[in-house]
Amino acid sequence: MTLILNILWFIFGGGFVAWLMWILTGALLFITVAGIPFGWAAFRIAGFAAFPFGKDLVDARDLGEARMIGTGLANFLWIVLAGIWLAISHILAGAGLCLTIIGIPFGFAHFRLAMVCFSPLGKRVVYH
């Protein structure tokens, strides 16, 4: 079922657009040296945005990884510079998809991506 949902999401639910949005954001962040960690986080989330069903994004500390110093400050800078705009686009897309019964699961996927927009650093994709 997750395979079917992921394929439908990528084609009709905005998965391709979400993936492209995160890839372009990551590429823009790689232009500066200071943006490279943010770029890696954006690329990691791009894979999740393309096929979100059957996966979760969790804090790396939940997996036993140590949190890097400054991650909180870096996430704050991310919110101000890029995260708020990505979150707004995911919220609008999710609200639009939730207007139809068929689009509700895809709308909820956009809402999950909107939450990730506020703290992408220190997140890891896990399969369930």
N, CA, C and O atoms as a GROMACS GRO file, in nm:
protein
  512
    1MET      N    1   0.082  -0.120   0.000
    1MET     CA    2   0.000   0.000   0.000
    1MET      C    3   0.086   0.126   0.000
    1MET      O    4   0.053   0.225  -0.066
    2THR      N    5   0.198   0.122   0.074
    2THR     CA    6   0.286   0.240   0.078
    2THR      C    7   0.345   0.268  -0.059
    2THR      O    8   0.362   0.384  -0.097
    3LEU      N    9   0.376   0.163  -0.134
    3LEU     CA   10   0.431   0.184  -0.268
    3LEU      C   11   0.331   0.256  -0.356
    3LEU      O   12   0.367   0.350  -0.428
    4ILE      N   13   0.207   0.214  -0.350
    4ILE     CA   14   0.102   0.279  -0.432
    4ILE      C   15   0.083   0.424  -0.388
    4ILE      O   16   0.074   0.514  -0.471
    5LEU      N   17   0.076   0.447  -0.256
    5LEU     CA   18   0.061   0.584  -0.206
    5LEU      C   19   0.180   0.672  -0.246
    5LEU      O   20   0.162   0.787  -0.284
    6ASN      N   21   0.301   0.618  -0.238
    6ASN     CA   22   0.420   0.695  -0.277
    6ASN      C   23   0.418   0.729  -0.425
    6ASN      O   24   0.455   0.840  -0.463
    7ILE      N   25   0.377   0.636  -0.510
    7ILE     CA   26   0.371   0.664  -0.653
    7ILE      C   27   0.265   0.769  -0.683
    7ILE      O   28   0.291   0.864  -0.758
    8LEU      N   29   0.146   0.753  -0.624
    8LEU     CA   30   0.041   0.853  -0.643
    8LEU      C   31   0.082   0.989  -0.589
    8LEU      O   32   0.053   1.092  -0.649
    9TRP      N   33   0.149   0.988  -0.473
    9TRP     CA   34   0.197   1.112  -0.413
    9TRP      C   35   0.295   1.182  -0.506
    9TRP      O   36   0.285   1.302  -0.529
   10PHE      N   37   0.391   1.107  -0.558
   10PHE     CA   38   0.495   1.168  -0.642
   10PHE      C   39   0.434   1.229  -0.768
   10PHE      O   40   0.480   1.334  -0.814
   11ILE      N   41   0.333   1.164  -0.825
   11ILE     CA   42   0.275   1.212  -0.950
   11ILE      C   43   0.165   1.316  -0.927
   11ILE      O   44   0.166   1.422  -0.990
   12PHE      N   45   0.072   1.286  -0.837
   12PHE     CA   46  -0.048   1.371  -0.822
   12PHE      C   47  -0.052   1.454  -0.694
   12PHE      O   48  -0.121   1.556  -0.691
   13GLY      N   49   0.018   1.414  -0.590
   13GLY     CA   50   0.005   1.479  -0.460
   13GLY      C   51   0.104   1.591  -0.436
   13GLY      O   52   0.101   1.654  -0.330
   14GLY      N   53   0.190   1.616  -0.529
   14GLY     CA   54   0.288   1.723  -0.512
   14GLY      C   55   0.425   1.674  -0.471
   14GLY      O   56   0.511   1.755  -0.436
   15GLY      N   57   0.447   1.544  -0.474
   15GLY     CA   58   0.576   1.490  -0.434
   15GLY      C   59   0.690   1.536  -0.522
   15GLY      O   60   0.799   1.567  -0.473
   16PHE      N   61   0.666   1.542  -0.653
   16PHE     CA   62   0.771   1.588  -0.743
   16PHE      C   63   0.805   1.734  -0.717
   16PHE      O   64   0.922   1.771  -0.712
   17VAL      N   65   0.702   1.815  -0.699
   17VAL     CA   66   0.724   1.957  -0.673
   17VAL      C   67   0.794   1.977  -0.538
   17VAL      O   68   0.885   2.060  -0.527
   18ALA      N   69   0.751   1.902  -0.436
   18ALA     CA   70   0.814   1.913  -0.304
   18ALA      C   71   0.960   1.869  -0.312
   18ALA      O   72   1.047   1.934  -0.255
   19TRP      N   73   0.986   1.759  -0.382
   19TRP     CA   74   1.123   1.711  -0.399
   19TRP      C   75   1.207   1.817  -0.469
   19TRP      O   76   1.318   1.847  -0.425
   20LEU      N   77   1.154   1.873  -0.576
   20LEU     CA   78   1.227   1.974  -0.653
   20LEU      C   79   1.252   2.099  -0.569
   20LEU      O   80   1.359   2.159  -0.577
   21MET      N   81   1.153   2.138  -0.489
   21MET     CA   82   1.167   2.256  -0.403
   21MET      C   83   1.280   2.237  -0.302
   21MET      O   84   1.361   2.327  -0.280
   22TRP      N   85   1.286   2.118  -0.240
   22TRP     CA   86   1.391   2.090  -0.142
   22TRP      C   87   1.528   2.077  -0.209
   22TRP      O   88   1.628   2.120  -0.153
   23ILE      N   89   1.534   2.018  -0.328
   23ILE     CA   90   1.660   2.006  -0.401
   23ILE      C   91   1.713   2.144  -0.439
   23ILE      O   92   1.832   2.172  -0.422
   24LEU      N   93   1.627   2.229  -0.491
   24LEU     CA   94   1.670   2.364  -0.529
   24LEU      C   95   1.714   2.444  -0.407
   24LEU      O   96   1.812   2.519  -0.414
   25THR      N   97   1.643   2.429  -0.297
   25THR     CA   98   1.684   2.496  -0.174
   25THR      C   99   1.823   2.448  -0.130
   25THR      O  100   1.908   2.529  -0.094
   26GLY      N  101   1.845   2.318  -0.134
   26GLY     CA  102   1.976   2.263  -0.098
   26GLY      C  103   2.085   2.312  -0.191
   26GLY      O  104   2.195   2.344  -0.146
   27ALA      N  105   2.056   2.318  -0.320
   27ALA     CA  106   2.155   2.365  -0.417
   27ALA      C  107   2.190   2.512  -0.392
   27ALA      O  108   2.307   2.551  -0.401
   28LEU      N  109   2.090   2.593  -0.362
   28LEU     CA  110   2.116   2.734  -0.332
   28LEU      C  111   2.201   2.749  -0.206
   28LEU      O  112   2.287   2.836  -0.197
   29LEU      N  113   2.174   2.664  -0.108
   29LEU     CA  114   2.250   2.672   0.017
   29LEU      C  115   2.394   2.628   0.000
   29LEU      O  116   2.481   2.671   0.075
   30PHE      N  117   2.421   2.543  -0.097
   30PHE     CA  118   2.557   2.497  -0.121
   30PHE      C  119   2.645   2.605  -0.185
   30PHE      O  120   2.766   2.587  -0.195
   31ILE      N  121   2.586   2.715  -0.228
   31ILE     CA  122   2.664   2.823  -0.289
   31ILE      C  123   2.762   2.882  -0.188
   31ILE      O  124   2.874   2.918  -0.223
   32THR      N  125   2.719   2.893  -0.064
   32THR     CA  126   2.806   2.948   0.039
   32THR      C  127   2.861   2.835   0.126
   32THR      O  128   2.798   2.730   0.139
   33VAL      N  129   2.976   2.855   0.182
   33VAL     CA  130   3.035   2.755   0.270
   33VAL      C  131   2.951   2.738   0.396
   33VAL      O  132   2.934   2.625   0.443
   34ALA      N  133   2.900   2.846   0.450
   34ALA     CA  134   2.820   2.839   0.571
   34ALA      C  135   2.688   2.766   0.549
   34ALA      O  136   2.629   2.714   0.644
   35GLY      N  137   2.640   2.760   0.426
   35GLY     CA  138   2.514   2.695   0.397
   35GLY      C  139   2.523   2.546   0.370
   35GLY      O  140   2.420   2.481   0.354
   36ILE      N  141   2.644   2.490   0.366
   36ILE     CA  142   2.660   2.349   0.331
   36ILE      C  143   2.587   2.256   0.427
   36ILE      O  144   2.520   2.164   0.380
   37PRO      N  145   2.596   2.273   0.560
   37PRO     CA  146   2.519   2.184   0.648
   37PRO      C  147   2.368   2.191   0.623
   37PRO      O  148   2.298   2.090   0.630
   38PHE      N  149   2.320   2.311   0.594
   38PHE     CA  150   2.178   2.327   0.562
   38PHE      C  151   2.144   2.258   0.431
   38PHE      O  152   2.037   2.198   0.417
   39GLY      N  153   2.236   2.265   0.336
   39GLY     CA  154   2.215   2.198   0.207
   39GLY      C  155   2.204   2.048   0.222
   39GLY      O  156   2.118   1.985   0.161
   40TRP      N  157   2.292   1.989   0.306
   40TRP     CA  158   2.284   1.845   0.330
   40TRP      C  159   2.151   1.808   0.393
   40TRP      O  160   2.090   1.707   0.357
   41ALA      N  161   2.105   1.889   0.488
   41ALA     CA  162   1.975   1.862   0.551
   41ALA      C  163   1.862   1.872   0.449
   41ALA      O  164   1.769   1.792   0.451
   42ALA      N  165   1.870   1.971   0.361
   42ALA     CA  166   1.767   1.986   0.258
   42ALA      C  167   1.767   1.867   0.163
   42ALA      O  168   1.660   1.820   0.124
   43PHE      N  169   1.883   1.817   0.126
   43PHE     CA  170   1.889   1.700   0.038
   43PHE      C  171   1.833   1.576   0.107
   43PHE      O  172   1.767   1.494   0.043
   44ARG      N  173   1.860   1.561   0.236
   44ARG     CA  174   1.808   1.448   0.312
   44ARG      C  175   1.655   1.453   0.315
   44ARG      O  176   1.588   1.351   0.300
   45ILE      N  177   1.601   1.572   0.335
   45ILE     CA  178   1.457   1.587   0.342
   45ILE      C  179   1.394   1.577   0.203
   45ILE      O  180   1.277   1.540   0.192
   46ALA      N  181   1.469   1.609   0.098
   46ALA     CA  182   1.417   1.595  -0.038
   46ALA      C  183   1.378   1.451  -0.067
   46ALA      O  184   1.275   1.426  -0.130
   47GLY      N  185   1.459   1.356  -0.022
   47GLY     CA  186   1.425   1.216  -0.040
   47GLY      C  187   1.298   1.178   0.035
   47GLY      O  188   1.216   1.099  -0.014
   48PHE      N  189   1.283   1.235   0.153
   48PHE     CA  190   1.161   1.211   0.231
   48PHE      C  191   1.041   1.277   0.163
   48PHE      O  192   0.932   1.220   0.161
   49ALA      N  193   1.060   1.397   0.108
   49ALA     CA  194   0.951   1.469   0.043
   49ALA      C  195   0.904   1.398  -0.083
   49ALA      O  196   0.786   1.405  -0.118
   50ALA      N  197   0.994   1.330  -0.152
   50ALA     CA  198   0.956   1.259  -0.274
   50ALA      C  199   0.869   1.139  -0.244
   50ALA      O  200   0.771   1.114  -0.314
   51PHE      N  201   0.902   1.064  -0.140
   51PHE     CA  202   0.829   0.942  -0.105
   51PHE      C  203   0.812   0.934   0.047
   51PHE      O  204   0.887   0.862   0.113
   52PRO      N  205   0.713   1.006   0.104
   52PRO     CA  206   0.702   1.015   0.250
   52PRO      C  207   0.630   0.900   0.319
   52PRO      O  208   0.644   0.882   0.440
   53PHE      N  209   0.553   0.822   0.244
   53PHE     CA  210   0.473   0.719   0.309
   53PHE      C  211   0.561   0.600   0.344
   53PHE      O  212   0.642   0.554   0.263
   54GLY      N  213   0.543   0.551   0.467
   54GLY     CA  214   0.624   0.440   0.515
   54GLY      C  215   0.754   0.486   0.579
   54GLY      O  216   0.840   0.404   0.611
   55LYS      N  217   0.768   0.617   0.598
   55LYS     CA  218   0.888   0.674   0.658
   55LYS      C  219   0.847   0.777   0.763
   55LYS      O  220   0.736   0.830   0.761
   56ASP      N  221   0.940   0.802   0.854
   56ASP     CA  222   0.924   0.910   0.951
   56ASP      C  223   1.056   0.984   0.962
   56ASP      O  224   1.162   0.927   0.942
   57LEU      N  225   1.047   1.111   0.994
   57LEU     CA  226   1.167   1.189   1.025
   57LEU      C  227   1.174   1.201   1.176
   57LEU      O  228   1.080   1.250   1.240
   58VAL      N  229   1.284   1.157   1.234
   58VAL     CA  230   1.300   1.162   1.379
   58VAL      C  231   1.426   1.239   1.413
   58VAL      O  232   1.516   1.254   1.330
   59ASP      N  233   1.431   1.285   1.535
   59ASP     CA  234   1.551   1.353   1.584
   59ASP      C  235   1.664   1.252   1.592
   59ASP      O  236   1.645   1.138   1.636
   60ALA      N  237   1.782   1.293   1.550
   60ALA     CA  238   1.898   1.203   1.550
   60ALA      C  239   1.932   1.154   1.691
   60ALA      O  240   1.987   1.046   1.707
   61ARG      N  241   1.898   1.233   1.793
   61ARG     CA  242   1.924   1.191   1.931
   61ARG      C  243   1.841   1.069   1.968
   61ARG      O  244   1.882   0.989   2.052
   62ASP      N  245   1.723   1.055   1.906
   62ASP     CA  246   1.640   0.937   1.932
   62ASP      C  247   1.704   0.809   1.879
   62ASP      O  248   1.670   0.700   1.923
   63LEU      N  249   1.796   0.824   1.785
   63LEU     CA  250   1.866   0.710   1.727
   63LEU      C  251   2.002   0.687   1.792
   63LEU      O  252   2.078   0.601   1.747
   64GLY      N  253   2.032   0.763   1.896
   64GLY     CA  254   2.158   0.745   1.967
   64GLY      C  255   2.272   0.831   1.916
   64GLY      O  256   2.384   0.820   1.966
   65GLU      N  257   2.247   0.917   1.818
   65GLU     CA  258   2.351   1.006   1.768
   65GLU      C  259   2.363   1.128   1.858
   65GLU      O  260   2.264   1.175   1.914
   66ALA      N  261   2.483   1.178   1.872
   66ALA     CA  262   2.504   1.299   1.951
   66ALA      C  263   2.463   1.421   1.869
   66ALA      O  264   2.485   1.426   1.748
   67ARG      N  265   2.404   1.516   1.936
   67ARG     CA  266   2.364   1.639   1.869
   67ARG      C  267   2.484   1.733   1.860
   67ARG      O  268   2.555   1.752   1.958
   68MET      N  269   2.504   1.790   1.744
   68MET     CA  270   2.616   1.883   1.725
   68MET      C  271   2.586   2.014   1.798
   68MET      O  272   2.471   2.057   1.807
   69ILE      N  273   2.690   2.075   1.849
   69ILE     CA  274   2.676   2.203   1.917
   69ILE      C  275   2.632   2.308   1.816
   69ILE      O  276   2.686   2.316   1.706
   70GLY      N  277   2.534   2.386   1.852
   70GLY     CA  278   2.487   2.493   1.766
   70GLY      C  279   2.371   2.455   1.675
   70GLY      O  280   2.328   2.535   1.593
   71THR      N  281   2.321   2.332   1.689
   71THR     CA  282   2.211   2.290   1.602
   71THR      C  283   2.086   2.374   1.626
   71THR      O  284   2.016   2.407   1.531
   72GLY      N  285   2.058   2.409   1.751
   72GLY     CA  286   1.942   2.492   1.781
   72GLY      C  287   1.951   2.628   1.716
   72GLY      O  288   1.854   2.676   1.657
   73LEU      N  289   2.067   2.692   1.726
   73LEU     CA  290   2.086   2.822   1.663
   73LEU      C  291   2.079   2.810   1.511
   73LEU      O  292   2.020   2.895   1.445
   74ALA      N  293   2.137   2.705   1.458
   74ALA     CA  294   2.133   2.684   1.313
   74ALA      C  295   1.990   2.662   1.265
   74ALA      O  296   1.951   2.712   1.160
   75ASN      N  297   1.911   2.587   1.341
   75ASN     CA  298   1.771   2.567   1.304
   75ASN      C  299   1.693   2.698   1.309
   75ASN      O  300   1.605   2.721   1.226
   76PHE      N  301   1.726   2.785   1.406
   76PHE     CA  302   1.661   2.916   1.411
   76PHE      C  303   1.694   2.998   1.286
   76PHE      O  304   1.606   3.059   1.226
   77LEU      N  305   1.821   2.998   1.247
   77LEU     CA  306   1.860   3.070   1.125
   77LEU      C  307   1.790   3.011   1.003
   77LEU      O  308   1.750   3.084   0.912
   78TRP      N  309   1.778   2.879   1.001
   78TRP     CA  310   1.709   2.812   0.891
   78TRP      C  311   1.564   2.860   0.881
   78TRP      O  312   1.515   2.888   0.772
   79ILE      N  313   1.495   2.869   0.995
   79ILE     CA  314   1.355   2.913   0.996
   79ILE      C  315   1.343   3.051   0.934
   79ILE      O  316   1.256   3.076   0.851
   80VAL      N  317   1.430   3.141   0.976
   80VAL     CA  318   1.423   3.280   0.930
   80VAL      C  319   1.455   3.291   0.781
   80VAL      O  320   1.388   3.365   0.709
   81LEU      N  321   1.556   3.218   0.734
   81LEU     CA  322   1.602   3.235   0.597
   81LEU      C  323   1.526   3.150   0.495
   81LEU      O  324   1.500   3.198   0.384
   82ALA      N  325   1.490   3.028   0.528
   82ALA     CA  326   1.428   2.941   0.427
   82ALA      C  327   1.307   2.865   0.479
   82ALA      O  328   1.211   2.844   0.404
   83GLY      N  329   1.310   2.824   0.603
   83GLY     CA  330   1.208   2.734   0.655
   83GLY      C  331   1.068   2.788   0.652
   83GLY      O  332   0.974   2.715   0.620
   84ILE      N  333   1.052   2.915   0.684
   84ILE     CA  334   0.918   2.973   0.689
   84ILE      C  335   0.852   2.970   0.552
   84ILE      O  336   0.732   2.945   0.541
   85TRP      N  337   0.930   2.995   0.447
   85TRP     CA  338   0.874   2.997   0.311
   85TRP      C  339   0.838   2.856   0.264
   85TRP      O  340   0.736   2.836   0.199
   86LEU      N  341   0.922   2.761   0.296
   86LEU     CA  342   0.891   2.623   0.261
   86LEU      C  343   0.770   2.573   0.340
   86LEU      O  344   0.685   2.503   0.285
   87ALA      N  345   0.761   2.610   0.467
   87ALA     CA  346   0.648   2.569   0.550
   87ALA      C  347   0.517   2.628   0.496
   87ALA      O  348   0.416   2.558   0.489
   88ILE      N  349   0.519   2.754   0.459
   88ILE     CA  350   0.399   2.817   0.405
   88ILE      C  351   0.354   2.746   0.278
   88ILE      O  352   0.234   2.722   0.259
   89SER      N  353   0.447   2.712   0.191
   89SER     CA  354   0.410   2.644   0.066
   89SER      C  355   0.352   2.506   0.094
   89SER      O  356   0.257   2.464   0.028
   90HIS      N  357   0.409   2.433   0.192
   90HIS     CA  358   0.355   2.302   0.226
   90HIS      C  359   0.217   2.313   0.292
   90HIS      O  360   0.130   2.230   0.266
   91ILE      N  361   0.197   2.412   0.375
   91ILE     CA  362   0.067   2.431   0.440
   91ILE      C  363  -0.040   2.466   0.337
   91ILE      O  364  -0.151   2.414   0.344
   92LEU      N  365  -0.007   2.553   0.243
   92LEU     CA  366  -0.105   2.588   0.139
   92LEU      C  367  -0.138   2.469   0.050
   92LEU      O  368  -0.254   2.446   0.017
   93ALA      N  369  -0.035   2.394   0.013
   93ALA     CA  370  -0.060   2.274  -0.069
   93ALA      C  371  -0.142   2.172   0.008
   93ALA      O  372  -0.233   2.111  -0.048
   94GLY      N  373  -0.110   2.152   0.136
   94GLY     CA  374  -0.184   2.057   0.218
   94GLY      C  375  -0.329   2.098   0.236
   94GLY      O  376  -0.419   2.014   0.229
   95ALA      N  377  -0.353   2.227   0.259
   95ALA     CA  378  -0.490   2.275   0.275
   95ALA      C  379  -0.569   2.256   0.146
   95ALA      O  380  -0.686   2.218   0.149
   96GLY      N  381  -0.506   2.282   0.034
   96GLY     CA  382  -0.573   2.262  -0.095
   96GLY      C  383  -0.607   2.116  -0.120
   96GLY      O  384  -0.715   2.085  -0.169
   97LEU      N  385  -0.517   2.027  -0.086
   97LEU     CA  386  -0.542   1.884  -0.107
   97LEU      C  387  -0.647   1.831  -0.010
   97LEU      O  388  -0.720   1.738  -0.044
   98CYS      N  389  -0.655   1.888   0.108
   98CYS     CA  390  -0.754   1.841   0.206
   98CYS      C  391  -0.897   1.882   0.170
   98CYS      O  392  -0.991   1.837   0.235
   99LEU      N  393  -0.914   1.964   0.070
   99LEU     CA  394  -1.048   2.002   0.026
   99LEU      C  395  -1.119   1.886  -0.044
   99LEU      O  396  -1.242   1.886  -0.055
  100THR      N  397  -1.043   1.788  -0.091
  100THR     CA  398  -1.103   1.671  -0.154
  100THR      C  399  -1.081   1.550  -0.064
  100THR      O  400  -0.983   1.544   0.010
  101ILE      N  401  -1.171   1.456  -0.070
  101ILE     CA  402  -1.158   1.336   0.013
  101ILE      C  403  -1.037   1.255  -0.029
  101ILE      O  404  -0.964   1.204   0.057
  102ILE      N  405  -1.014   1.242  -0.158
  102ILE     CA  406  -0.902   1.163  -0.208
  102ILE      C  407  -0.768   1.229  -0.170
  102ILE      O  408  -0.669   1.159  -0.150
  103GLY      N  409  -0.766   1.360  -0.161
  103GLY     CA  410  -0.642   1.431  -0.135
  103GLY      C  411  -0.603   1.441   0.012
  103GLY      O  412  -0.495   1.491   0.042
  104ILE      N  413  -0.687   1.397   0.103
  104ILE     CA  414  -0.659   1.412   0.246
  104ILE      C  415  -0.528   1.346   0.289
  104ILE      O  416  -0.451   1.410   0.360
  105PRO      N  417  -0.497   1.221   0.248
  105PRO     CA  418  -0.368   1.165   0.288
  105PRO      C  419  -0.250   1.245   0.236
  105PRO      O  420  -0.147   1.257   0.303
  106PHE      N  421  -0.265   1.300   0.115
  106PHE     CA  422  -0.157   1.381   0.059
  106PHE      C  423  -0.145   1.515   0.131
  106PHE      O  424  -0.035   1.567   0.147
  107GLY      N  425  -0.258   1.570   0.173
  107GLY     CA  426  -0.256   1.693   0.250
  107GLY      C  427  -0.184   1.674   0.382
  107GLY      O  428  -0.106   1.759   0.424
  108PHE      N  429  -0.212   1.561   0.449
  108PHE     CA  430  -0.143   1.532   0.574
  108PHE      C  431   0.008   1.513   0.553
  108PHE      O  432   0.088   1.549   0.639
  109ALA      N  433   0.046   1.458   0.439
  109ALA     CA  434   0.189   1.444   0.409
  109ALA      C  435   0.254   1.582   0.395
  109ALA      O  436   0.366   1.603   0.439
  110HIS      N  437   0.182   1.675   0.333
  110HIS     CA  438   0.234   1.812   0.323
  110HIS      C  439   0.245   1.877   0.461
  110HIS      O  440   0.340   1.951   0.487
  111PHE      N  441   0.149   1.849   0.548
  111PHE     CA  442   0.155   1.904   0.684
  111PHE      C  443   0.276   1.848   0.760
  111PHE      O  444   0.340   1.921   0.836
  112ARG      N  445   0.306   1.719   0.741
  112ARG     CA  446   0.426   1.660   0.803
  112ARG      C  447   0.552   1.729   0.752
  112ARG      O  448   0.646   1.754   0.828
  113LEU      N  449   0.555   1.757   0.622
  113LEU     CA  450   0.671   1.827   0.565
  113LEU      C  451   0.680   1.971   0.617
  113LEU      O  452   0.789   2.023   0.635
  114ALA      N  453   0.566   2.034   0.642
  114ALA     CA  454   0.567   2.170   0.696
  114ALA      C  455   0.629   2.172   0.835
  114ALA      O  456   0.701   2.265   0.870
  115MET      N  457   0.601   2.069   0.914
  115MET     CA  458   0.661   2.063   1.048
  115MET      C  459   0.813   2.046   1.040
  115MET      O  460   0.886   2.100   1.123
  116VAL      N  461   0.859   1.973   0.942
  116VAL     CA  462   1.004   1.951   0.926
  116VAL      C  463   1.073   2.080   0.886
  116VAL      O  464   1.192   2.098   0.914
  117CYS      N  465   1.001   2.170   0.821
  117CYS     CA  466   1.061   2.296   0.776
  117CYS      C  467   1.113   2.381   0.891
  117CYS      O  468   1.195   2.470   0.869
  118PHE      N  469   1.067   2.354   1.013
  118PHE     CA  470   1.109   2.434   1.126
  118PHE      C  471   1.232   2.382   1.197
  118PHE      O  472   1.290   2.453   1.280
  119SER      N  473   1.274   2.260   1.168
  119SER     CA  474   1.398   2.210   1.229
  119SER      C  475   1.454   2.092   1.150
  119SER      O  476   1.448   1.978   1.195
  120PRO      N  477   1.509   2.120   1.032
  120PRO     CA  478   1.559   2.010   0.948
  120PRO      C  479   1.694   1.954   0.992
  120PRO      O  480   1.726   1.839   0.964
  121LEU      N  481   1.773   2.035   1.062
  121LEU     CA  482   1.904   1.987   1.104
  121LEU      C  483   1.889   1.890   1.220
  121LEU      O  484   1.812   1.913   1.313
  122GLY      N  485   1.961   1.782   1.214
  122GLY     CA  486   1.956   1.682   1.319
  122GLY      C  487   1.843   1.582   1.302
  122GLY      O  488   1.810   1.510   1.396
  123LYS      N  489   1.784   1.576   1.184
  123LYS     CA  490   1.676   1.481   1.157
  123LYS      C  491   1.731   1.366   1.072
  123LYS      O  492   1.821   1.384   0.990
  124ARG      N  493   1.676   1.247   1.094
  124ARG     CA  494   1.711   1.128   1.017
  124ARG      C  495   1.584   1.060   0.972
  124ARG      O  496   1.484   1.060   1.043
  125VAL      N  497   1.588   1.001   0.853
  125VAL     CA  498   1.474   0.927   0.799
  125VAL      C  499   1.480   0.784   0.849
  125VAL      O  500   1.583   0.718   0.838
  126VAL      N  501   1.368   0.737   0.903
  126VAL     CA  502   1.358   0.597   0.947
  126VAL      C  503   1.237   0.535   0.877
  126VAL      O  504   1.136   0.601   0.853
  127TYR      N  505   1.250   0.408   0.845
  127TYR     CA  506   1.144   0.334   0.778
  127TYR      C  507   1.063   0.258   0.882
  127TYR      O  508   1.118   0.207   0.980
  128HIS      N  509   0.934   0.250   0.861
  128HIS     CA  510   0.850   0.172   0.952
  128HIS      C  511   0.759   0.082   0.874
  128HIS      O  512   0.680   0.008   0.933
   0.00000   0.00000   0.00000
